[in-house]
Amino acid sequence: MKSDNPIVYTCFCTDIIHDGHLNLINEAKKYGDVVVGVLCDSEMVKYNRFPLKTTEERIELVKEIPDIKDVIVQNKIMYDDVVSELKPDYIIHGDNWSEESMKVIRRNIISVLDKYGGKLIEVPYTFNEKIQKVDRQMREKLAMPELRRARLRKLLNMIPVVKTIEVHSGLTGLIAEKTVVADDEHIDQFDAMWISSLCDSTEKGKPDIELVDMTSRFRTINDIMEVTTKPIIFDGDTGGIAEHFVYTVRSLERMGVSAVIIEDKIGLKKNSLFGNEVKQTQDEIDHFCEKISAGKNAQLSEDFMIIARIESLILEQGMDDALKRAFAFRDAGADGIMIHSRRKEPDEILEFCDKFRAEDKETPIVVVPSSYNTITEEELKAHGVNIVIYANQLLRAAFPSMQNAAKSILKHHRAHEIDEKLLSIKKIITLIDEL
């Protein structure tokens, strides 16, 4: 790639080349030899949206653009590494810096270029009806059942930990879909959504005893799917009897859900965090294995996942029982193992993960750090955890806020005092996309 011409660098995070990208390249050619970076898959899901094409496919897409000197992979959202290696004279970028995550990237670009005198060229962002339509179609494709369903398995191969947040309505789905945080080193967002039976029941004012039927719960899924694109993990409680579970699997699979988690208990469902304070009966290993096998035999695609949730630690049956069940459920066809605990410290969860990983390096491990909530995703990853579910925080955050608003209105006989703590109507309107 040696040349006497200046190097002009830009990075693409796209599955399709449209007029905006071509305009940027045409402008870049005025300054020197153009090198285009393709952001890798694992960083794409943190920064933008899930890629419909692989990194290799996106590289080939960019190579088809005329007059590009070279195409490389950018392995980090921030530009430190690629600039250190390439030393471009210019970085060219559209002037679409309105979101905080984009402002962070802009500051990073300027900072790394300033170290040796490089320059940022900002080009007016191309915005027209054609590009708007392309962007909308890309989002709609991500929401299609056959594409969404496969995404959890793909994420497990792309990123070390799948960060999953509870949602129980279209609005909470939008929060999970659109919440992005950024600092001077990282940009991050949630990877998947968890539809909890506890939160779904509570949102409907019902007890968490499998009282809300599947027809109602499927309506919740549909409300969320209509406004989001991220993969969904469904809380299937006990799964019911095997003869009913197979129909649940088929329905979830058809809707585009990525996974169902079922727990190894029988009888009237009680929330796990009660432990032995209430009567809870753990299923026999062989019987639960039969339910897993029936579900796996019923599914029609390779994409859908059935994850077995083990209640041994919750019910104080011991580590050996938990591990025995984990390996039996895996052998029965479970695509992942969820281990649960109600202790305040993560010690027994980490012990389970270490012992399971000593014999099984591949089967995904799922954890729900609700009670042991001081542990970080990085620490869990070090013990082999693949999926972290924040199982009820959005619902728990909403209730006290709504209750405080109601109390304030009753107390003051008007809404003025609470208004400054409320989201503006304008922001609510802009949160929800129109076709």
FENFENZI-V984817 format. One record per helix or strand. SS is the DSSP state (H for helix, E for strand). FROM is the first residue (numbers start at 1). TO is the last residue. If there is no record, write none. Layout:
ss=SS from=FROM to=TO
ss=SS from=FROM to=TO
//
This chain:
ss=E from=7 to=12
ss=H from=19 to=28
ss=E from=33 to=39
ss=H from=41 to=47
ss=H from=55 to=63
ss=E from=70 to=74
ss=H from=80 to=86
ss=E from=90 to=94
ss=H from=100 to=114
ss=E from=119 to=123
ss=H from=129 to=143
ss=H from=145 to=149
ss=H from=151 to=158
ss=E from=162 to=166
ss=H from=170 to=178
ss=E from=180 to=182
ss=E from=187 to=189
ss=E from=192 to=195
ss=H from=197 to=203
ss=H from=214 to=225
ss=E from=231 to=235
ss=H from=242 to=255
ss=E from=259 to=263
ss=E from=265 to=266
ss=H from=272 to=277
ss=E from=281 to=282
ss=H from=285 to=298
ss=E from=305 to=310
ss=H from=319 to=331
ss=E from=336 to=339
ss=H from=347 to=359
ss=E from=364 to=367
ss=H from=377 to=382
ss=E from=387 to=390
ss=H from=393 to=412
ss=H from=416 to=419
ss=H from=425 to=431
//
